[in-house]
Protein backbone atom coordinates (compact mmCIF):
# COMPACT_ATOMS: atom_id res chain seq x y z
CA UNK A 1 0.00 0.00 0.00
CA UNK A 2 1.44 3.40 -0.97
CA UNK A 3 2.74 5.43 1.95
CA UNK A 4 3.37 9.17 1.75
CA UNK A 5 6.13 10.62 3.89
CA UNK A 6 7.54 14.08 4.46
CA UNK A 7 9.59 15.08 1.46
CA UNK A 8 12.76 15.77 3.44
CA UNK A 9 12.52 12.27 4.90
CA UNK A 10 12.10 10.79 1.43
CA UNK A 11 15.19 12.63 0.17
CA UNK A 12 17.20 11.59 3.18
CA UNK A 13 16.02 7.99 2.87
CA UNK A 14 17.10 7.95 -0.77
CA UNK A 15 20.59 9.00 0.30
CA UNK A 16 20.39 12.44 -1.31
CA UNK A 17 21.48 14.34 1.80
CA UNK A 18 20.89 14.51 5.53
CA UNK A 19 17.40 15.50 6.57
CA UNK A 20 18.48 19.00 7.54
CA UNK A 21 20.32 19.47 4.25
CA UNK A 22 17.28 18.11 2.40
CA UNK A 23 15.13 20.79 4.04
CA UNK A 24 17.52 23.42 2.68
CA UNK A 25 17.24 21.91 -0.82
CA UNK A 26 13.45 22.08 -0.64
CA UNK A 27 13.43 25.66 0.66
CA UNK A 28 15.76 26.66 -2.18
CA UNK A 29 13.25 25.42 -4.76
CA UNK A 30 15.47 22.64 -6.08
CA UNK A 31 12.98 19.82 -5.52
CA UNK A 32 9.87 19.02 -7.54
CA UNK A 33 7.08 16.47 -7.13
CA UNK A 34 5.21 15.36 -10.25
CA UNK A 35 6.49 18.38 -12.16
CA UNK A 36 5.64 20.98 -9.51
CA UNK A 37 8.37 22.72 -7.55
CA UNK A 38 7.85 22.29 -3.81
CA UNK A 39 9.22 24.77 -1.28
CA UNK A 40 6.97 24.01 1.70
CA UNK A 41 8.57 21.88 4.40
CA UNK A 42 6.36 19.04 5.55
CA UNK A 43 4.97 18.36 2.06
CA UNK A 44 4.33 14.63 1.70
CA UNK A 45 5.16 12.38 -1.20
CA UNK A 46 5.26 8.66 -1.97
CA UNK A 47 8.65 7.64 -3.41
CA UNK A 48 7.08 4.59 -5.11
CA UNK A 49 4.22 6.46 -6.77
CA UNK A 50 5.34 10.08 -7.19
CA UNK A 51 8.03 11.43 -9.50
CA UNK A 52 10.44 13.27 -7.23
CA UNK A 53 13.28 15.24 -8.79
CA UNK A 54 16.24 17.21 -7.52
CA UNK A 55 17.60 19.81 -9.94
CA UNK A 56 15.59 18.14 -12.69
CA UNK A 57 16.94 14.64 -12.09
CA UNK A 58 14.74 11.93 -10.63
CA UNK A 59 15.97 10.58 -7.31
CA UNK A 60 16.55 6.87 -6.90
CA UNK A 61 14.31 4.74 -4.74
CA UNK A 62 15.57 4.18 -1.20
CA UNK A 63 18.37 1.64 -1.32
CA UNK A 64 20.57 -0.23 1.09
CA UNK A 65 21.27 1.41 4.41
CA UNK A 66 24.96 1.79 5.17
CA UNK A 67 26.62 2.47 8.54
CA UNK A 68 30.36 3.15 8.66
CA UNK A 69 32.53 3.90 11.65
CA UNK A 70 35.59 6.09 11.00
CA UNK A 71 38.56 7.01 13.13
CA UNK A 72 39.13 10.53 11.86
CA UNK A 73 42.70 11.81 12.15
CA UNK A 74 43.63 15.43 12.68
CA UNK A 75 43.79 17.48 9.49
CA UNK A 76 40.61 15.98 8.00
CA UNK A 77 37.29 17.85 7.68
CA UNK A 78 34.03 16.18 8.71
CA UNK A 79 32.18 16.99 5.50
CA UNK A 80 31.63 15.37 2.12
CA UNK A 81 33.54 18.08 0.28
CA UNK A 82 35.67 21.10 1.13
CA UNK A 83 35.97 24.31 -0.92
CA UNK A 84 39.54 24.72 0.32
CA UNK A 85 40.54 21.36 -1.07
CA UNK A 86 41.37 19.82 2.30
CA UNK A 87 41.10 16.07 2.90
CA UNK A 88 37.59 14.96 3.91
CA UNK A 89 36.12 11.94 5.67
CA UNK A 90 34.85 10.77 2.28
CA UNK A 91 38.48 10.47 1.22
CA UNK A 92 38.98 8.08 4.12
CA UNK A 93 36.01 6.01 2.97
CA UNK A 94 37.25 5.96 -0.63
CA UNK A 95 40.60 4.64 0.55
CA UNK A 96 39.23 1.89 2.79
CA UNK A 97 35.90 1.06 1.09
CA UNK A 98 36.43 1.88 -2.60
CA UNK A 99 33.39 -0.14 -3.76
CA UNK A 100 30.92 1.86 -1.68
CA UNK A 101 28.28 3.30 -4.02
CA UNK A 102 25.66 4.70 -1.66
CA UNK A 103 25.49 8.40 -0.79
CA UNK A 104 26.61 8.61 2.84
CA UNK A 105 27.34 11.59 5.07
CA UNK A 106 28.83 12.16 8.53
CA UNK A 107 26.53 12.30 11.55
CA UNK A 108 27.59 15.43 13.41
CA UNK A 109 31.11 16.78 13.15
CA UNK A 110 34.54 16.75 14.67
CA UNK A 111 36.73 19.84 14.37
CA UNK A 112 39.50 19.89 11.77
CA UNK A 113 42.09 19.57 14.55
CA UNK A 114 40.14 16.95 16.52
CA UNK A 115 40.24 13.21 15.94
CA UNK A 116 38.44 10.03 16.76
CA UNK A 117 35.07 8.38 16.30
CA UNK A 118 32.78 9.58 13.52
CA UNK A 119 29.71 7.78 12.18
CA UNK A 120 28.75 7.97 8.49
CA UNK A 121 25.43 6.73 7.13
CA UNK A 122 22.60 7.27 4.67
CA UNK A 123 19.96 6.49 7.30
CA UNK A 124 18.30 9.87 7.70
CA UNK A 125 16.02 8.82 10.55
CA UNK A 126 18.89 7.54 12.68
CA UNK A 127 21.06 10.56 11.84
CA UNK A 128 18.27 12.93 12.88
CA UNK A 129 17.85 11.12 16.21
CA UNK A 130 21.57 11.15 16.98
CA UNK A 131 21.96 14.88 16.26
CA UNK A 132 18.74 16.15 17.86
CA UNK A 133 19.31 17.92 21.22
CA UNK A 134 16.39 16.02 22.76
CA UNK A 135 18.23 12.71 22.53
CA UNK A 136 21.01 12.72 25.11
CA UNK A 137 23.43 10.14 23.77
CA UNK A 138 26.72 9.97 25.65
CA UNK A 139 29.89 11.06 23.88
CA UNK A 140 33.26 10.41 25.51
CA UNK A 141 36.44 12.30 24.73
CA UNK A 142 40.06 12.28 25.85
CA UNK A 143 41.74 15.67 25.90
CA UNK A 144 45.35 16.69 26.50
CA UNK A 145 45.31 20.17 28.01
CA UNK A 146 47.90 22.74 29.00
CA UNK A 147 48.53 22.76 32.73
CA UNK A 148 46.98 20.47 35.34
CA UNK A 149 43.44 21.45 36.38
CA UNK A 150 42.68 21.33 40.09
CA UNK A 151 39.98 19.12 41.55
CA UNK A 152 37.88 22.26 42.09
CA UNK A 153 38.21 23.19 38.42
CA UNK A 154 37.16 19.71 37.30
CA UNK A 155 34.18 19.87 39.66
CA UNK A 156 33.18 23.24 38.21
CA UNK A 157 33.32 21.87 34.67
CA UNK A 158 31.35 18.78 35.63
CA UNK A 159 28.61 20.85 37.24
CA UNK A 160 28.31 23.01 34.12
CA UNK A 161 29.74 26.34 33.03
CA UNK A 162 28.26 29.24 31.07
CA UNK A 163 28.77 29.25 27.30
CA UNK A 164 26.92 31.78 25.15
CA UNK A 165 24.67 32.69 28.06
CA UNK A 166 23.58 29.09 28.71
CA UNK A 167 24.99 26.61 31.20
CA UNK A 168 26.37 23.36 29.86
CA UNK A 169 24.68 20.14 30.94
CA UNK A 170 26.24 18.15 33.78
CA UNK A 171 29.23 16.16 32.56
CA UNK A 172 31.72 13.62 33.83
CA UNK A 173 35.22 15.14 33.95
CA UNK A 174 38.06 12.94 35.12
CA UNK A 175 41.81 13.46 35.45
CA UNK A 176 43.75 10.51 34.02
CA UNK A 177 47.23 9.49 35.09
CA UNK A 178 49.52 6.82 33.72
CA UNK A 179 52.75 6.44 31.85
CA UNK A 180 51.46 8.19 28.75
CA UNK A 181 51.35 11.54 30.55
CA UNK A 182 54.91 12.37 31.53
CA UNK A 183 54.99 16.15 31.17
CA UNK A 184 54.22 18.12 34.32
CA UNK A 185 52.84 21.08 32.33
CA UNK A 186 50.11 19.00 30.65
CA UNK A 187 47.25 16.77 31.78
CA UNK A 188 45.09 14.10 30.17
CA UNK A 189 41.38 14.48 30.90
CA UNK A 190 38.43 12.22 30.09
CA UNK A 191 35.18 14.09 29.45
CA UNK A 192 31.76 12.50 28.95
CA UNK A 193 29.01 14.72 27.55
CA UNK A 194 25.36 14.30 26.66
CA UNK A 195 25.25 17.38 24.44
CA UNK A 196 27.30 18.56 21.51
CA UNK A 197 27.57 22.32 21.16
CA UNK A 198 30.00 23.84 18.70
CA UNK A 199 33.59 23.27 19.89
CA UNK A 200 32.17 22.69 23.36
CA UNK A 201 35.05 20.88 25.05
CA UNK A 202 37.69 23.24 23.68
CA UNK A 203 35.69 26.24 24.82
CA UNK A 204 35.04 24.75 28.27
CA UNK A 205 38.75 24.24 28.89
CA UNK A 206 39.54 27.71 27.56
CA UNK A 207 37.05 29.15 30.06
CA UNK A 208 38.93 27.58 32.97
CA UNK A 209 42.39 28.50 31.67
CA UNK A 210 43.55 25.11 30.34
CA UNK A 211 43.48 25.22 26.52
CA UNK A 212 43.22 21.92 24.66
CA UNK A 213 46.34 20.65 22.90
CA UNK A 214 44.81 17.46 21.55
CA UNK A 215 41.23 16.15 21.49
CA UNK A 216 39.99 12.68 20.58
CA UNK A 217 36.46 11.24 20.67
CA UNK A 218 36.49 7.62 21.78
CA UNK A 219 32.82 6.64 22.11
CA UNK A 220 29.38 7.54 20.79
CA UNK A 221 26.69 5.83 22.83
CA UNK A 222 27.43 2.09 22.58
CA UNK A 223 30.06 2.55 19.82
CA UNK A 224 33.80 2.82 20.37
CA UNK A 225 36.87 2.91 18.14
CA UNK A 226 38.92 0.32 19.98
CA UNK A 227 41.13 -1.45 17.46
CA UNK A 228 40.44 0.99 14.62
CA UNK A 229 43.57 2.82 13.52
CA UNK A 230 43.55 6.52 12.62
CA UNK A 231 42.30 6.97 9.07
CA UNK A 232 40.53 3.59 8.95
CA UNK A 233 36.81 2.93 8.47
CA UNK A 234 34.68 -0.18 8.88
CA UNK A 235 31.04 -1.26 8.71
CA UNK A 236 29.05 -1.50 11.93
CA UNK A 237 28.20 -5.01 13.01
CA UNK A 238 24.52 -5.90 13.33
CA UNK A 239 24.96 -6.06 17.09
CA UNK A 240 26.44 -2.54 17.15
CA UNK A 241 23.67 -1.20 14.93
CA UNK A 242 20.96 -2.75 17.09
CA UNK A 243 22.51 -1.23 20.21
CA UNK A 244 22.83 2.17 18.54
CA UNK A 245 19.22 2.17 17.37
CA UNK A 246 18.01 1.28 20.85
CA UNK A 247 20.17 4.04 22.36
CA UNK A 248 18.63 6.50 19.89
CA UNK A 249 15.11 5.46 20.87
CA UNK A 250 14.37 3.55 17.67
CA UNK A 251 12.98 0.05 17.37
CA UNK A 252 15.48 -2.70 16.76
CA UNK A 253 14.72 -3.62 13.15
CA UNK A 254 16.63 -6.86 12.97
CA UNK A 255 17.83 -9.87 14.92
CA UNK A 256 21.12 -9.69 16.71
CA UNK A 257 23.91 -11.73 15.18
CA UNK A 258 26.83 -13.43 16.76
CA UNK A 259 29.99 -11.43 16.88
CA UNK A 260 33.41 -11.84 18.42
CA UNK A 261 33.64 -10.54 21.99
CA UNK A 262 35.50 -7.28 22.38
CA UNK A 263 38.83 -7.46 24.17
CA UNK A 264 38.79 -6.03 27.67
CA UNK A 265 40.41 -2.60 27.86
CA UNK A 266 42.31 -1.94 31.05
CA UNK A 267 42.19 1.54 32.58
CA UNK A 268 45.31 3.67 32.29
CA UNK A 269 48.05 2.58 34.67
CA UNK A 270 49.37 4.91 37.35
CA UNK A 271 47.92 6.58 40.35
CA UNK A 272 44.30 5.76 41.27
CA UNK A 273 41.65 7.73 39.49
CA UNK A 274 40.05 10.61 41.27
CA UNK A 275 36.31 10.47 41.74
CA UNK A 276 34.43 11.88 38.77
CA UNK A 277 33.41 15.51 39.18
CA UNK A 278 29.84 16.60 38.75
CA UNK A 279 26.82 14.36 38.37
CA UNK A 280 27.04 11.47 35.98
CA UNK A 281 25.09 12.26 32.80
CA UNK A 282 21.87 10.39 32.29
CA UNK A 283 22.30 9.70 28.58
CA UNK A 284 21.85 6.18 27.27
CA UNK A 285 24.90 4.01 26.70
PALO-20116 format. One record per residue (C-alpha): residue in one letter; chain; x, y, z. Coordinates in steps of 0.001 Angstrom, whole numbers. Layout:
N
A|A|X|Y|Z
...
END
This chain:
285
X|A|0|0|0
X|A|1437|3404|-969
X|A|2743|5427|1947
X|A|3374|9169|1753
X|A|6132|10615|3893
X|A|7537|14079|4465
X|A|9585|15075|1460
X|A|12756|15769|3436
X|A|12521|12273|4903
X|A|12097|10786|1426
X|A|15192|12631|173
X|A|17203|11587|3181
X|A|16018|7993|2869
X|A|17103|7951|-769
X|A|20590|9005|304
X|A|20392|12444|-1311
X|A|21483|14339|1801
X|A|20886|14513|5531
X|A|17395|15499|6570
X|A|18482|18999|7544
X|A|20319|19471|4250
X|A|17275|18111|2401
X|A|15132|20791|4039
X|A|17517|23419|2685
X|A|17237|21910|-820
X|A|13452|22084|-639
X|A|13432|25657|655
X|A|15761|26661|-2185
X|A|13251|25417|-4762
X|A|15472|22641|-6082
X|A|12981|19820|-5524
X|A|9868|19017|-7541
X|A|7075|16468|-7128
X|A|5206|15357|-10246
X|A|6486|18380|-12159
X|A|5639|20976|-9505
X|A|8374|22723|-7551
X|A|7850|22294|-3810
X|A|9216|24768|-1278
X|A|6973|24006|1704
X|A|8572|21882|4398
X|A|6363|19039|5549
X|A|4973|18364|2062
X|A|4327|14634|1701
X|A|5162|12375|-1204
X|A|5256|8664|-1974
X|A|8651|7639|-3408
X|A|7084|4592|-5112
X|A|4222|6458|-6768
X|A|5343|10084|-7188
X|A|8035|11429|-9502
X|A|10435|13272|-7231
X|A|13278|15241|-8791
X|A|16245|17208|-7525
X|A|17602|19806|-9941
X|A|15592|18142|-12694
X|A|16942|14636|-12086
X|A|14738|11927|-10627
X|A|15971|10580|-7307
X|A|16555|6871|-6903
X|A|14309|4744|-4741
X|A|15573|4183|-1205
X|A|18368|1637|-1321
X|A|20570|-233|1092
X|A|21271|1414|4406
X|A|24960|1787|5168
X|A|26624|2472|8536
X|A|30355|3149|8663
X|A|32532|3898|11651
X|A|35586|6093|10995
X|A|38563|7005|13126
X|A|39129|10531|11855
X|A|42702|11808|12146
X|A|43628|15433|12675
X|A|43792|17485|9488
X|A|40610|15984|7997
X|A|37293|17853|7680
X|A|34032|16177|8712
X|A|32181|16992|5500
X|A|31626|15370|2115
X|A|33543|18082|285
X|A|35667|21097|1135
X|A|35967|24308|-917
X|A|39544|24724|317
X|A|40542|21359|-1071
X|A|41369|19816|2296
X|A|41101|16073|2902
X|A|37586|14956|3913
X|A|36116|11941|5672
X|A|34854|10765|2285
X|A|38479|10472|1218
X|A|38980|8079|4124
X|A|36008|6013|2969
X|A|37249|5964|-629
X|A|40601|4642|546
X|A|39235|1887|2790
X|A|35903|1056|1095
X|A|36433|1876|-2602
X|A|33393|-144|-3757
X|A|30917|1864|-1680
X|A|28278|3304|-4024
X|A|25661|4702|-1655
X|A|25491|8396|-787
X|A|26614|8606|2836
X|A|27345|11586|5071
X|A|28827|12161|8529
X|A|26531|12295|11549
X|A|27590|15431|13411
X|A|31112|16780|13148
X|A|34545|16753|14668
X|A|36727|19843|14368
X|A|39499|19886|11775
X|A|42086|19568|14554
X|A|40135|16949|16515
X|A|40244|13212|15942
X|A|38439|10026|16760
X|A|35066|8384|16296
X|A|32778|9576|13522
X|A|29710|7781|12176
X|A|28750|7972|8492
X|A|25433|6727|7133
X|A|22598|7267|4665
X|A|19956|6494|7301
X|A|18296|9868|7702
X|A|16022|8823|10552
X|A|18888|7541|12680
X|A|21060|10555|11843
X|A|18271|12931|12881
X|A|17853|11118|16209
X|A|21566|11151|16975
X|A|21957|14878|16264
X|A|18741|16145|17860
X|A|19312|17920|21220
X|A|16388|16023|22759
X|A|18226|12706|22532
X|A|21006|12716|25111
X|A|23433|10144|23772
X|A|26717|9966|25649
X|A|29895|11064|23881
X|A|33256|10412|25509
X|A|36444|12300|24734
X|A|40057|12283|25849
X|A|41744|15669|25902
X|A|45352|16686|26504
X|A|45315|20167|28012
X|A|47899|22739|28996
X|A|48530|22764|32730
X|A|46981|20467|35337
X|A|43437|21450|36376
X|A|42682|21331|40093
X|A|39980|19122|41549
X|A|37876|22255|42088
X|A|38210|23193|38419
X|A|37161|19714|37302
X|A|34182|19869|39655
X|A|33184|23236|38213
X|A|33325|21873|34666
X|A|31355|18783|35627
X|A|28611|20847|37242
X|A|28305|23010|34117
X|A|29739|26341|33026
X|A|28258|29239|31069
X|A|28769|29245|27299
X|A|26919|31782|25147
X|A|24674|32685|28061
X|A|23581|29094|28708
X|A|24994|26609|31199
X|A|26369|23358|29861
X|A|24677|20139|30938
X|A|26244|18149|33785
X|A|29233|16156|32560
X|A|31716|13622|33828
X|A|35215|15143|33953
X|A|38062|12942|35122
X|A|41814|13462|35454
X|A|43752|10507|34025
X|A|47234|9491|35092
X|A|49517|6825|33719
X|A|52753|6438|31850
X|A|51460|8192|28751
X|A|51346|11535|30547
X|A|54915|12368|31534
X|A|54987|16155|31171
X|A|54222|18124|34316
X|A|52838|21083|32326
X|A|50112|19005|30650
X|A|47246|16768|31783
X|A|45093|14103|30170
X|A|41380|14475|30904
X|A|38434|12224|30091
X|A|35176|14085|29447
X|A|31759|12496|28946
X|A|29011|14722|27547
X|A|25361|14296|26665
X|A|25247|17379|24439
X|A|27304|18557|21508
X|A|27574|22319|21163
X|A|29996|23836|18697
X|A|33592|23267|19886
X|A|32170|22689|23360
X|A|35052|20884|25045
X|A|37690|23239|23682
X|A|35686|26242|24821
X|A|35035|24755|28267
X|A|38745|24244|28889
X|A|39544|27710|27556
X|A|37052|29147|30063
X|A|38933|27579|32969
X|A|42387|28497|31675
X|A|43548|25112|30342
X|A|43478|25222|26521
X|A|43223|21918|24656
X|A|46340|20647|22905
X|A|44808|17458|21547
X|A|41233|16150|21492
X|A|39993|12675|20579
X|A|36459|11242|20672
X|A|36492|7618|21783
X|A|32822|6641|22113
X|A|29379|7542|20788
X|A|26691|5828|22830
X|A|27427|2091|22584
X|A|30056|2546|19825
X|A|33797|2824|20369
X|A|36873|2912|18140
X|A|38915|317|19977
X|A|41133|-1452|17459
X|A|40436|994|14619
X|A|43565|2821|13519
X|A|43550|6519|12623
X|A|42302|6965|9066
X|A|40531|3594|8952
X|A|36811|2930|8473
X|A|34678|-180|8882
X|A|31039|-1262|8713
X|A|29052|-1499|11931
X|A|28197|-5014|13013
X|A|24517|-5902|13334
X|A|24955|-6060|17094
X|A|26439|-2536|17152
X|A|23667|-1200|14929
X|A|20958|-2749|17089
X|A|22506|-1230|20212
X|A|22831|2173|18536
X|A|19220|2174|17365
X|A|18013|1279|20849
X|A|20167|4041|22361
X|A|18634|6503|19893
X|A|15114|5455|20873
X|A|14372|3549|17666
X|A|12977|52|17372
X|A|15485|-2699|16757
X|A|14718|-3618|13154
X|A|16634|-6858|12970
X|A|17826|-9865|14922
X|A|21121|-9694|16711
X|A|23907|-11729|15179
X|A|26833|-13429|16759
X|A|29995|-11428|16885
X|A|33409|-11837|18418
X|A|33643|-10538|21989
X|A|35501|-7277|22378
X|A|38826|-7463|24167
X|A|38789|-6025|27670
X|A|40414|-2597|27860
X|A|42315|-1942|31047
X|A|42194|1535|32578
X|A|45314|3666|32287
X|A|48046|2584|34670
X|A|49368|4910|37353
X|A|47917|6576|40352
X|A|44302|5763|41272
X|A|41648|7729|39487
X|A|40047|10609|41265
X|A|36309|10470|41744
X|A|34430|11885|38775
X|A|33413|15506|39185
X|A|29838|16595|38752
X|A|26816|14357|38374
X|A|27037|11474|35980
X|A|25087|12264|32795
X|A|21870|10390|32291
X|A|22297|9696|28582
X|A|21852|6182|27268
X|A|24900|4015|26705
END
